[in-house]
Amino acid sequence: MNPARARVHRIGALAILFLSAMALLTILIGIGQPPQPDEGTLAHLFQLAVGAILPAALVFFFFADPQRPWREMKIVALASVMLVVAFTLLYWMEHHH
């Protein structure tokens, strides 16, 4: 893989991981706060992070190295786990908090 392509792929990978972590972090911060009558800043940050994951994932997969699928799968798995935890906590907060 040429260096420019690898750099763009790395940026896509970091974006996916960062945005997934940001989504999870906003939910973790929101757990400690009392319910609000209107969506707050954390809800909007969560929505932006989740919405931005799709373009980042497209860049990540378009520039992926087909010779190293396991490395790609580890990044996707880590981001997916963070998102599943975030959405699970969000569901819990909405229905049981």
N, C-alpha and C positions, 0 to 999 in steps of 0.2 A: 504494500500500500504506500502510495507516495506521501511525503510529509504534509502537504497541504490538506489532502483528503483525511489523513489521520488526525490533524488538528481540528478540522471541522467536526469529525466524528467525536472526538474527545469533548468538544464544547457541547455537542448534543447530549452526550452521556452525563456530563456535569449538570446540564440544565434539567434533565429528567430527575436526577437525584436531588438537586437543590429544590426544585418545585415540589417534589413529593415530600421532602422533609419540611418544607415551608407549610404545606397543607396539614401535615401531622402536627407541627408545632402550633399552628393557629388553633387547632382543636384542643390540644393539651392545655394551652393558655386559657381557652374558653371554658374548660371544665371547672376551673376555680372561680368563675364569675357567676353572679346570680343571673337568672333568665331576664332578658331584656324585651320590652314590648316591640322593638323594631330591630332589624338587622344592624349590627354594629360594624365597626371597621374590620374586626377579625373575620366576620362572615364574608365581607367583600374581598379580603385578601385570600381567603380560602377559595372562593369562586374564581378569582383571577389565576391562582396557582394551578387549580385543576384544569381550567380552560387553556392555559398555556402549555400544559403537558403534551397535548396532541401535536402542535407544530414542532416542539422539541423532539418528540418521538419520531416524527417523520424525518427530521434531519438525522437523528441517530441511526435509524434503520436504512435510510438512503445511502449513507456513507459508511455503513457497517463493513467489517472485514469478513467475507464469507469463509476465510480460512480459519477463523477463530470463533466458532459459534458459541463455545462454552463461556468465553469471556463476555460475550454479548448477553447471554442468558443470565449470568450472575447480576449484571447491572439491571436488567429488566426485572428479575426476581426481587431484588432489594427494593426497587422503586414500587413494585406491585405490593409487596408486603406493607410498606409504609402507607400506601393508599388504602389498602384493605383495613388496616388498623384505624386510619383516620375516618373512613366512612362508617366503620363499626362503632367507633366512639361517638360520631355525629348522630347516628341512629339512636344510640343509647341516651344521649343528651336530649334529643327531641322527644323521646317517648317515656323516659323514666326519670329524668332530672327535674 
